[in-house]
């Protein structure tokens, strides 16, 4: 059964592509709103952790075992991988969940050094 047009001009034909899309962005996820919001506990935790964890020493320990660039795809930077691993351990993210969290949270992207552009 076809739906009625909002203007009452008759049924709206069903097509595969909608004529409009719903923007589900919230105020907190918009860059312009961040200057008005307060820092969340996650933000504060990551700021403190960034200062406390000896990242350069950890990178030096792991670097000899990390894959080097070869004939295949370039590996992701070691610093990004290490920080992402820590985020997964701290917040209980699986690999797909971590990817989704990077899309959702600019704080997590900034901490790990991930650039989506």
N, CA, C and O atoms as CSV, one atom per row, in Angstrom:
chain,resi,resn,atom,element,x,y,z
A,1,UNK,N,N,0.845,-1.179,0.000
A,1,UNK,CA,C,0.000,0.000,0.000
A,1,UNK,C,C,0.887,1.238,0.000
A,1,UNK,O,O,1.831,1.315,0.787
A,2,UNK,N,N,0.609,2.195,-0.852
A,2,UNK,CA,C,1.412,3.409,-0.960
A,2,UNK,C,C,1.011,4.396,0.122
A,2,UNK,O,O,-0.152,4.468,0.518
A,3,UNK,N,N,1.982,5.146,0.588
A,3,UNK,CA,C,1.705,6.170,1.598
A,3,UNK,C,C,1.109,7.406,0.934
A,3,UNK,O,O,1.318,7.648,-0.255
A,4,UNK,N,N,0.368,8.182,1.713
A,4,UNK,CA,C,-0.192,9.433,1.216
A,4,UNK,C,C,0.873,10.517,1.227
A,4,UNK,O,O,1.687,10.584,2.148
A,5,UNK,N,N,0.869,11.358,0.217
A,5,UNK,CA,C,1.767,12.497,0.153
A,5,UNK,C,C,1.398,13.465,1.266
A,5,UNK,O,O,0.216,13.613,1.576
A,6,UNK,N,N,2.362,14.120,1.869
A,6,UNK,CA,C,2.085,15.042,2.981
A,6,UNK,C,C,1.183,16.190,2.557
A,6,UNK,O,O,0.388,16.679,3.360
A,7,UNK,N,N,1.292,16.618,1.338
A,7,UNK,CA,C,0.458,17.713,0.862
A,7,UNK,C,C,-0.933,17.219,0.477
A,7,UNK,O,O,-1.811,18.014,0.142
A,8,UNK,N,N,-1.131,15.877,0.530
A,8,UNK,CA,C,-2.438,15.334,0.195
A,8,UNK,C,C,-2.654,15.211,-1.302
A,8,UNK,O,O,-3.794,15.059,-1.742
A,9,UNK,N,N,-1.598,15.272,-2.097
A,9,UNK,CA,C,-1.725,15.250,-3.549
A,9,UNK,C,C,-1.768,13.842,-4.114
A,9,UNK,O,O,-1.711,13.675,-5.332
A,10,UNK,N,N,-1.866,12.834,-3.278
A,10,UNK,CA,C,-1.911,11.468,-3.778
A,10,UNK,C,C,-0.805,10.626,-3.175
A,10,UNK,O,O,-0.036,11.102,-2.340
A,11,UNK,N,N,-0.728,9.394,-3.593
A,11,UNK,CA,C,0.270,8.497,-3.009
A,11,UNK,C,C,1.692,8.854,-3.441
A,11,UNK,O,O,1.926,9.348,-4.544
A,12,UNK,N,N,2.614,8.591,-2.547
A,12,UNK,CA,C,4.026,8.812,-2.820
A,12,UNK,C,C,4.577,7.515,-3.404
A,12,UNK,O,O,4.440,6.459,-2.787
A,13,UNK,N,N,5.197,7.576,-4.584
A,13,UNK,CA,C,5.726,6.335,-5.153
A,13,UNK,C,C,6.904,5.825,-4.341
A,13,UNK,O,O,7.716,6.610,-3.852
A,14,UNK,N,N,6.997,4.503,-4.199
A,14,UNK,CA,C,8.109,3.896,-3.479
A,14,UNK,C,C,9.269,3.740,-4.440
A,14,UNK,O,O,9.136,3.150,-5.512
A,15,UNK,N,N,10.409,4.279,-4.039
A,15,UNK,CA,C,11.619,4.139,-4.842
A,15,UNK,C,C,12.713,3.616,-3.949
A,15,UNK,O,O,12.568,3.600,-2.727
A,16,UNK,N,N,13.813,3.185,-4.547
A,16,UNK,CA,C,14.924,2.626,-3.786
A,16,UNK,C,C,15.734,3.664,-3.039
A,16,UNK,O,O,16.404,3.321,-2.065
A,17,UNK,N,N,15.701,4.925,-3.457
A,17,UNK,CA,C,16.502,5.950,-2.796
A,17,UNK,C,C,15.593,6.983,-2.157
A,17,UNK,O,O,14.683,7.494,-2.809
A,18,UNK,N,N,15.824,7.296,-0.892
A,18,UNK,CA,C,14.989,8.323,-0.251
A,18,UNK,C,C,15.332,9.700,-0.792
A,18,UNK,O,O,16.454,9.939,-1.238
A,19,UNK,N,N,14.365,10.601,-0.752
A,19,UNK,CA,C,14.577,11.958,-1.240
A,19,UNK,C,C,15.235,12.836,-0.186
A,19,UNK,O,O,15.723,13.920,-0.504
A,20,UNK,N,N,15.255,12.396,1.030
A,20,UNK,CA,C,15.908,13.137,2.106
A,20,UNK,C,C,16.536,12.140,3.060
A,20,UNK,O,O,16.151,10.972,3.108
A,21,UNK,N,N,17.489,12.611,3.802
A,21,UNK,CA,C,18.123,11.763,4.811
A,21,UNK,C,C,18.069,12.469,6.145
A,21,UNK,O,O,18.116,13.697,6.218
A,22,UNK,N,N,17.970,11.692,7.182
A,22,UNK,CA,C,17.916,12.215,8.534
A,22,UNK,C,C,19.329,12.385,9.060
A,22,UNK,O,O,20.114,11.437,9.042
A,23,UNK,N,N,19.659,13.571,9.524
A,23,UNK,CA,C,20.983,13.820,10.086
A,23,UNK,C,C,20.943,13.460,11.560
A,23,UNK,O,O,20.278,14.128,12.352
A,24,UNK,N,N,21.663,12.393,11.929
A,24,UNK,CA,C,21.640,11.908,13.301
A,24,UNK,C,C,22.763,12.487,14.152
A,24,UNK,O,O,22.984,12.022,15.270
A,25,UNK,N,N,23.471,13.483,13.654
A,25,UNK,CA,C,24.568,14.082,14.421
A,25,UNK,C,C,24.004,14.791,15.649
A,25,UNK,O,O,22.989,15.484,15.573
A,26,UNK,N,N,24.667,14.608,16.758
A,26,UNK,CA,C,24.255,15.281,17.980
A,26,UNK,C,C,25.121,16.503,18.199
A,26,UNK,O,O,26.151,16.668,17.546
A,27,UNK,N,N,24.710,17.352,19.110
A,27,UNK,CA,C,25.490,18.551,19.399
A,27,UNK,C,C,26.885,18.210,19.879
A,27,UNK,O,O,27.850,18.881,19.512
A,28,UNK,N,N,27.001,17.183,20.687
A,28,UNK,CA,C,28.307,16.852,21.250
A,28,UNK,C,C,29.277,16.327,20.206
A,28,UNK,O,O,30.488,16.376,20.421
A,29,UNK,N,N,28.779,15.825,19.079
A,29,UNK,CA,C,29.682,15.300,18.058
A,29,UNK,C,C,30.069,16.359,17.032
A,29,UNK,O,O,30.860,16.076,16.132
A,30,UNK,N,N,29.539,17.551,17.143
A,30,UNK,CA,C,29.860,18.609,16.205
A,30,UNK,C,C,31.042,19.405,16.712
A,30,UNK,O,O,31.109,19.755,17.890
A,31,UNK,N,N,31.983,19.691,15.812
A,31,UNK,CA,C,33.198,20.418,16.176
A,31,UNK,C,C,32.875,21.783,16.791
A,31,UNK,O,O,33.533,22.195,17.746
A,32,UNK,N,N,31.880,22.483,16.263
A,32,UNK,CA,C,31.586,23.831,16.748
A,32,UNK,C,C,31.041,23.815,18.169
A,32,UNK,O,O,31.126,24.824,18.870
A,33,UNK,N,N,30.488,22.700,18.603
A,33,UNK,CA,C,29.909,22.626,19.939
A,33,UNK,C,C,30.948,22.283,20.994
A,33,UNK,O,O,30.729,22.539,22.178
A,34,UNK,N,N,32.077,21.707,20.586
A,34,UNK,CA,C,33.067,21.242,21.554
A,34,UNK,C,C,33.612,22.362,22.432
A,34,UNK,O,O,33.973,22.113,23.582
A,35,UNK,N,N,33.679,23.573,21.924
A,35,UNK,CA,C,34.223,24.659,22.734
A,35,UNK,C,C,33.292,25.040,23.891
A,35,UNK,O,O,33.726,25.689,24.843
A,36,UNK,N,N,32.013,24.640,23.816
A,36,UNK,CA,C,31.063,24.978,24.875
A,36,UNK,C,C,30.887,23.857,25.892
A,36,UNK,O,O,30.431,24.096,27.010
A,37,UNK,N,N,31.245,22.647,25.510
A,37,UNK,CA,C,31.033,21.509,26.398
A,37,UNK,C,C,32.154,21.359,27.412
A,37,UNK,O,O,33.234,21.929,27.258
A,38,UNK,N,N,31.881,20.587,28.442
A,38,UNK,CA,C,32.921,20.292,29.427
A,38,UNK,C,C,33.599,19.000,29.029
A,38,UNK,O,O,33.072,18.240,28.217
A,39,UNK,N,N,34.762,18.750,29.597
A,39,UNK,CA,C,35.490,17.529,29.286
A,39,UNK,C,C,34.853,16.354,30.014
A,39,UNK,O,O,34.498,16.441,31.190
A,40,UNK,N,N,34.721,15.260,29.286
A,40,UNK,CA,C,34.151,14.058,29.884
A,40,UNK,C,C,35.219,13.332,30.696
A,40,UNK,O,O,36.398,13.681,30.647
A,41,UNK,N,N,34.791,12.325,31.438
A,41,UNK,CA,C,35.751,11.530,32.207
A,41,UNK,C,C,36.720,10.819,31.273
A,41,UNK,O,O,37.894,10.650,31.601
A,42,UNK,N,N,36.227,10.404,30.108
A,42,UNK,CA,C,37.098,9.758,29.127
A,42,UNK,C,C,38.179,10.725,28.658
A,42,UNK,O,O,39.348,10.355,28.554
A,43,UNK,N,N,37.783,11.971,28.374
A,43,UNK,CA,C,38.758,12.986,27.947
A,43,UNK,C,C,39.836,13.186,29.008
A,43,UNK,O,O,41.029,13.194,28.705
A,44,UNK,N,N,39.403,13.345,30.240
A,44,UNK,CA,C,40.349,13.563,31.336
A,44,UNK,C,C,41.262,12.354,31.534
A,44,UNK,O,O,42.464,12.507,31.750
A,45,UNK,N,N,40.686,11.155,31.460
A,45,UNK,CA,C,41.481,9.934,31.596
A,45,UNK,C,C,42.553,9.855,30.518
A,45,UNK,O,O,43.709,9.548,30.810
A,46,UNK,N,N,42.176,10.129,29.281
A,46,UNK,CA,C,43.138,10.033,28.185
A,46,UNK,C,C,44.218,11.117,28.275
A,46,UNK,O,O,45.373,10.865,27.933
A,47,UNK,N,N,43.861,12.292,28.722
A,47,UNK,CA,C,44.862,13.350,28.911
A,47,UNK,C,C,45.879,12.952,29.975
A,47,UNK,O,O,47.085,13.111,29.783
A,48,UNK,N,N,45.386,12.434,31.097
A,48,UNK,CA,C,46.289,12.018,32.170
A,48,UNK,C,C,47.141,10.833,31.741
A,48,UNK,O,O,48.334,10.780,32.041
A,49,UNK,N,N,46.539,9.896,31.050
A,49,UNK,CA,C,47.263,8.709,30.591
A,49,UNK,C,C,48.348,9.089,29.596
A,49,UNK,O,O,49.444,8.529,29.624
A,50,UNK,N,N,48.052,10.026,28.730
A,50,UNK,CA,C,49.028,10.461,27.736
A,50,UNK,C,C,50.275,11.038,28.404
A,50,UNK,O,O,51.381,10.917,27.877
A,51,UNK,N,N,50.094,11.659,29.551
A,51,UNK,CA,C,51.222,12.240,30.282
A,51,UNK,C,C,51.977,11.197,31.103
A,51,UNK,O,O,53.179,11.340,31.323
A,52,UNK,N,N,51.300,10.168,31.551
A,52,UNK,CA,C,51.888,9.192,32.470
A,52,UNK,C,C,52.581,8.023,31.752
A,52,UNK,O,O,53.649,7.578,32.174
A,53,UNK,N,N,51.980,7.541,30.688
A,53,UNK,CA,C,52.517,6.356,29.991
A,53,UNK,C,C,53.784,6.749,29.226
A,53,UNK,O,O,53.774,7.738,28.492
A,54,UNK,N,N,54.865,5.999,29.385
A,54,UNK,CA,C,56.110,6.285,28.658
A,54,UNK,C,C,56.031,5.754,27.220
A,54,UNK,O,O,56.579,4.693,26.918
A,55,UNK,N,N,55.359,6.481,26.349
A,55,UNK,CA,C,55.100,6.015,24.990
A,55,UNK,C,C,56.386,5.740,24.211
A,55,UNK,O,O,56.473,4.731,23.511
A,56,UNK,N,N,57.369,6.605,24.317
A,56,UNK,CA,C,58.603,6.411,23.541
A,56,UNK,C,C,59.324,5.129,23.959
A,56,UNK,O,O,59.883,4.429,23.116
A,57,UNK,N,N,59.313,4.822,25.252
A,57,UNK,CA,C,59.946,3.588,25.723
A,57,UNK,C,C,59.184,2.352,25.241
A,57,UNK,O,O,59.796,1.356,24.855
A,58,UNK,N,N,57.860,2.417,25.262
A,58,UNK,CA,C,57.048,1.295,24.780
A,58,UNK,C,C,57.259,1.075,23.281
A,58,UNK,O,O,57.370,-0.060,22.818
A,59,UNK,N,N,57.311,2.175,22.533
A,59,UNK,CA,C,57.537,2.064,21.092
A,59,UNK,C,C,58.894,1.426,20.805
A,59,UNK,O,O,59.015,0.605,19.896
A,60,UNK,N,N,59.907,1.799,21.572
A,60,UNK,CA,C,61.245,1.229,21.389
A,60,UNK,C,C,61.256,-0.269,21.691
A,60,UNK,O,O,61.989,-1.019,21.046
A,61,UNK,N,N,60.460,-0.713,22.658
A,61,UNK,CA,C,60.385,-2.137,22.992
A,61,UNK,C,C,59.705,-2.961,21.891
A,61,UNK,O,O,60.122,-4.082,21.600
A,62,UNK,N,N,58.670,-2.404,21.293
A,62,UNK,CA,C,57.862,-3.142,20.331
A,62,UNK,C,C,58.425,-3.044,18.911
A,62,UNK,O,O,58.221,-3.954,18.107
A,63,UNK,N,N,59.115,-1.976,18.597
A,63,UNK,CA,C,59.551,-1.706,17.225
A,63,UNK,C,C,60.329,-2.843,16.555
A,63,UNK,O,O,60.092,-3.101,15.375
A,64,UNK,N,N,61.235,-3.531,17.234
A,64,UNK,CA,C,61.967,-4.612,16.560
A,64,UNK,C,C,61.061,-5.752,16.072
A,64,UNK,O,O,61.437,-6.481,15.154
A,65,UNK,N,N,59.891,-5.913,16.664
A,65,UNK,CA,C,58.993,-7.002,16.317
A,65,UNK,C,C,57.874,-6.591,15.363
A,65,UNK,O,O,57.113,-7.438,14.895
A,66,UNK,N,N,57.773,-5.306,15.077
A,66,UNK,CA,C,56.692,-4.799,14.228
A,66,UNK,C,C,57.074,-4.991,12.763
A,66,UNK,O,O,58.238,-4.838,12.392
A,67,UNK,N,N,56.084,-5.329,11.932
A,67,UNK,CA,C,56.365,-5.616,10.519
A,67,UNK,C,C,56.886,-4.372,9.798
A,67,UNK,O,O,56.463,-3.247,10.066
A,68,UNK,N,N,57.800,-4.610,8.894
A,68,UNK,CA,C,58.398,-3.537,8.101
A,68,UNK,C,C,57.693,-3.463,6.749
A,68,UNK,O,O,57.058,-4.423,6.312
A,69,UNK,N,N,57.814,-2.320,6.101
A,69,UNK,CA,C,57.230,-2.146,4.776
A,69,UNK,C,C,57.942,-3.058,3.787
A,69,UNK,O,O,59.169,-3.148,3.773
A,70,UNK,N,N,57.162,-3.720,2.976
A,70,UNK,CA,C,57.723,-4.626,1.974
A,70,UNK,C,C,57.022,-4.421,0.653
A,70,UNK,O,O,56.749,-3.291,0.250
A,71,UNK,N,N,56.735,-5.513,-0.014
A,71,UNK,CA,C,56.078,-5.445,-1.317
A,71,UNK,C,C,54.574,-5.240,-1.203
A,71,UNK,O,O,53.934,-4.810,-2.163
A,72,UNK,N,N,54.011,-5.539,-0.055
A,72,UNK,CA,C,52.564,-5.441,0.121
A,72,UNK,C,C,52.129,-4.055,0.564
A,72,UNK,O,O,52.796,-3.051,0.312
A,73,UNK,N,N,51.000,-4.038,1.226
A,73,UNK,CA,C,50.422,-2.795,1.722
A,73,UNK,C,C,51.291,-2.227,2.831
A,73,UNK,O,O,51.841,-2.977,3.636
A,74,UNK,N,N,51.416,-0.913,2.878
A,74,UNK,CA,C,52.199,-0.261,3.920
A,74,UNK,C,C,51.551,-0.511,5.281
A,74,UNK,O,O,50.337,-0.367,5.422
A,75,UNK,N,N,52.352,-0.886,6.284
A,75,UNK,CA,C,51.768,-1.093,7.618
A,75,UNK,C,C,51.369,0.249,8.256
A,75,UNK,O,O,51.937,1.300,7.955
A,76,UNK,N,N,50.393,0.171,9.127
A,76,UNK,CA,C,49.960,1.352,9.873
A,76,UNK,C,C,51.073,1.722,10.841
A,76,UNK,O,O,51.793,0.848,11.323
A,77,UNK,N,N,51.218,2.997,11.126
A,77,UNK,CA,C,52.265,3.457,12.029
A,77,UNK,C,C,52.208,2.759,13.379
A,77,UNK,O,O,51.130,2.512,13.920
A,78,UNK,N,N,53.367,2.448,13.907
A,78,UNK,CA,C,53.441,1.713,15.168
A,78,UNK,C,C,52.796,2.480,16.319
A,78,UNK,O,O,52.132,1.881,17.165
A,79,UNK,N,N,52.984,3.786,16.359
A,79,UNK,CA,C,52.391,4.588,17.443
A,79,UNK,C,C,50.867,4.492,17.417
A,79,UNK,O,O,50.234,4.411,18.470
A,80,UNK,N,N,50.276,4.502,16.227
A,80,UNK,CA,C,48.819,4.398,16.106
A,80,UNK,C,C,48.353,3.020,16.578
A,80,UNK,O,O,47.371,2.906,17.311
A,81,UNK,N,N,49.068,1.977,16.152
A,81,UNK,CA,C,48.694,0.619,16.532
A,81,UNK,C,C,48.791,0.431,18.046
A,81,UNK,O,O,47.895,-0.145,18.663
A,82,UNK,N,N,49.870,0.915,18.633
A,82,UNK,CA,C,50.073,0.749,20.076
A,82,UNK,C,C,49.009,1.492,20.880
A,82,UNK,O,O,48.451,0.941,21.829
A,83,UNK,N,N,48.729,2.724,20.509
A,83,UNK,CA,C,47.705,3.498,21.222
A,83,UNK,C,C,46.315,2.895,21.016
A,83,UNK,O,O,45.496,2.884,21.935
A,84,UNK,N,N,46.054,2.395,19.809
A,84,UNK,CA,C,44.772,1.746,19.546
A,84,UNK,C,C,44.622,0.489,20.393
A,84,UNK,O,O,43.546,0.219,20.926
A,85,UNK,N,N,45.694,-0.274,20.515
A,85,UNK,CA,C,45.667,-1.476,21.350
A,85,UNK,C,C,45.344,-1.112,22.807
A,85,UNK,O,O,44.533,-1.777,23.451
A,86,UNK,N,N,45.973,-0.072,23.310
A,86,UNK,CA,C,45.694,0.352,24.687
A,86,UNK,C,C,44.242,0.800,24.833
A,86,UNK,O,O,43.595,0.468,25.826
A,87,UNK,N,N,43.722,1.545,23.863
A,87,UNK,CA,C,42.316,1.960,23.916
A,87,UNK,C,C,41.390,0.748,23.958
A,87,UNK,O,O,40.405,0.739,24.696
A,88,UNK,N,N,41.707,-0.270,23.168
A,88,UNK,CA,C,40.890,-1.479,23.166
A,88,UNK,C,C,40.913,-2.170,24.525
A,88,UNK,O,O,39.887,-2.674,24.980
A,89,UNK,N,N,42.056,-2.197,25.165
A,89,UNK,CA,C,42.167,-2.842,26.472
A,89,UNK,C,C,41.452,-2.030,27.553
A,89,UNK,O,O,40.762,-2.600,28.399
A,90,UNK,N,N,41.608,-0.727,27.531
A,90,UNK,CA,C,41.014,0.124,28.564
A,90,UNK,C,C,39.491,0.173,28.468
A,90,UNK,O,O,38.805,0.143,29.490
A,91,UNK,N,N,38.961,0.250,27.251
A,91,UNK,CA,C,37.524,0.457,27.072
A,91,UNK,C,C,36.785,-0.770,26.561
A,91,UNK,O,O,35.579,-0.702,26.327
A,92,UNK,N,N,37.480,-1.896,26.382
A,92,UNK,CA,C,36.832,-3.144,26.001
A,92,UNK,C,C,36.313,-3.177,24.578
A,92,UNK,O,O,35.292,-3.813,24.314
A,93,UNK,N,N,36.991,-2.506,23.650
A,93,UNK,CA,C,36.566,-2.503,22.251
A,93,UNK,C,C,37.145,-3.694,21.503
A,93,UNK,O,O,38.320,-4.024,21.668
A,94,UNK,N,N,36.321,-4.340,20.679
A,94,UNK,CA,C,36.834,-5.312,19.716
A,94,UNK,C,C,37.367,-4.511,18.521
A,94,UNK,O,O,37.244,-3.286,18.499
A,95,UNK,N,N,37.948,-5.178,17.544
A,95,UNK,CA,C,38.450,-4.461,16.368
A,95,UNK,C,C,37.340,-3.691,15.642
A,95,UNK,O,O,37.519,-2.507,15.356
A,96,UNK,N,N,36.195,-4.328,15.333
A,96,UNK,CA,C,35.120,-3.568,14.678
A,96,UNK,C,C,34.568,-2.445,15.557
A,96,UNK,O,O,34.235,-1.372,15.054
A,97,UNK,N,N,34.469,-2.689,16.868
A,97,UNK,CA,C,33.988,-1.647,17.781
A,97,UNK,C,C,34.949,-0.467,17.831
A,97,UNK,O,O,34.522,0.685,17.908
A,98,UNK,N,N,36.250,-0.756,17.789
A,98,UNK,CA,C,37.254,0.306,17.826
A,98,UNK,C,C,37.155,1.164,16.571
A,98,UNK,O,O,37.247,2.389,16.643
A,99,UNK,N,N,36.969,0.530,15.440
A,99,UNK,CA,C,36.810,1.281,14.195
A,99,UNK,C,C,35.595,2.199,14.272
A,99,UNK,O,O,35.664,3.365,13.882
A,100,UNK,N,N,34.496,1.674,14.771
A,100,UNK,CA,C,33.276,2.474,14.924
A,100,UNK,C,C,33.491,3.614,15.911
A,100,UNK,O,O,32.999,4.722,15.701
A,101,UNK,N,N,34.223,3.343,16.986
A,101,UNK,CA,C,34.499,4.382,17.990
A,101,UNK,C,C,35.337,5.500,17.393
A,101,UNK,O,O,35.149,6.666,17.740
A,102,UNK,N,N,36.265,5.158,16.496
A,102,UNK,CA,C,37.059,6.206,15.835
A,102,UNK,C,C,36.173,7.117,14.991
A,102,UNK,O,O,36.408,8.324,14.924
A,103,UNK,N,N,35.159,6.546,14.350
A,103,UNK,CA,C,34.235,7.376,13.572
A,103,UNK,C,C,33.377,8.256,14.482
A,103,UNK,O,O,33.017,9.373,14.110
A,104,UNK,N,N,33.051,7.750,15.671
A,104,UNK,CA,C,32.150,8.456,16.569
A,104,UNK,C,C,32.835,9.481,17.462
A,104,UNK,O,O,32.228,10.496,17.803
A,105,UNK,N,N,34.082,9.240,17.847
A,105,UNK,CA,C,34.712,10.056,18.874
A,105,UNK,C,C,35.986,10.733,18.382
A,105,UNK,O,O,36.971,10.071,18.055
A,106,UNK,N,N,35.950,12.041,18.335
A,106,UNK,CA,C,37.145,12.798,17.940
A,106,UNK,C,C,38.220,12.702,19.018
A,106,UNK,O,O,39.407,12.817,18.712
A,107,UNK,N,N,37.828,12.495,20.266
A,107,UNK,CA,C,38.793,12.370,21.358
A,107,UNK,C,C,39.638,11.107,21.178
A,107,UNK,O,O,40.857,11.146,21.340
A,108,UNK,N,N,38.992,9.997,20.844
A,108,UNK,CA,C,39.725,8.750,20.623
A,108,UNK,C,C,40.626,8.852,19.399
A,108,UNK,O,O,41.760,8.374,19.420
A,109,UNK,N,N,40.126,9.475,18.327
A,109,UNK,CA,C,40.947,9.671,17.123
A,109,UNK,C,C,42.181,10.506,17.429
A,109,UNK,O,O,43.285,10.185,16.989
A,110,UNK,N,N,41.987,11.568,18.180
A,110,UNK,CA,C,43.097,12.453,18.525
A,110,UNK,C,C,44.128,11.725,19.387
A,110,UNK,O,O,45.331,11.859,19.159
A,111,UNK,N,N,43.675,10.967,20.360
A,111,UNK,CA,C,44.585,10.246,21.251
A,111,UNK,C,C,45.421,9.241,20.474
A,111,UNK,O,O,46.625,9.125,20.705
A,112,UNK,N,N,44.794,8.512,19.552
A,112,UNK,CA,C,45.514,7.488,18.797
A,112,UNK,C,C,46.285,8.061,17.620
A,112,UNK,O,O,47.155,7.389,17.066
A,113,UNK,N,N,45.983,9.283,17.231
A,113,UNK,CA,C,46.654,9.882,16.079
A,113,UNK,C,C,46.075,9.435,14.763
A,113,UNK,O,O,46.773,9.417,13.749
A,114,UNK,N,N,44.803,9.073,14.763
A,114,UNK,CA,C,44.134,8.592,13.549
A,114,UNK,C,C,43.534,9.777,12.802
A,114,UNK,O,O,42.842,10.610,13.386
A,115,UNK,N,N,43.813,9.838,11.498
A,115,UNK,CA,C,43.256,10.866,10.645
A,115,UNK,C,C,42.327,10.202,9.638
A,115,UNK,O,O,42.770,9.384,8.832
A,116,UNK,N,N,41.055,10.544,9.679
A,116,UNK,CA,C,40.091,9.909,8.778
A,116,UNK,C,C,40.061,10.540,7.395
A,116,UNK,O,O,39.385,10.041,6.495
A,117,UNK,N,N,40.786,11.624,7.225
A,117,UNK,CA,C,40.770,12.331,5.937
A,117,UNK,C,C,41.658,11.788,4.976
A,117,UNK,O,O,41.739,12.291,3.856
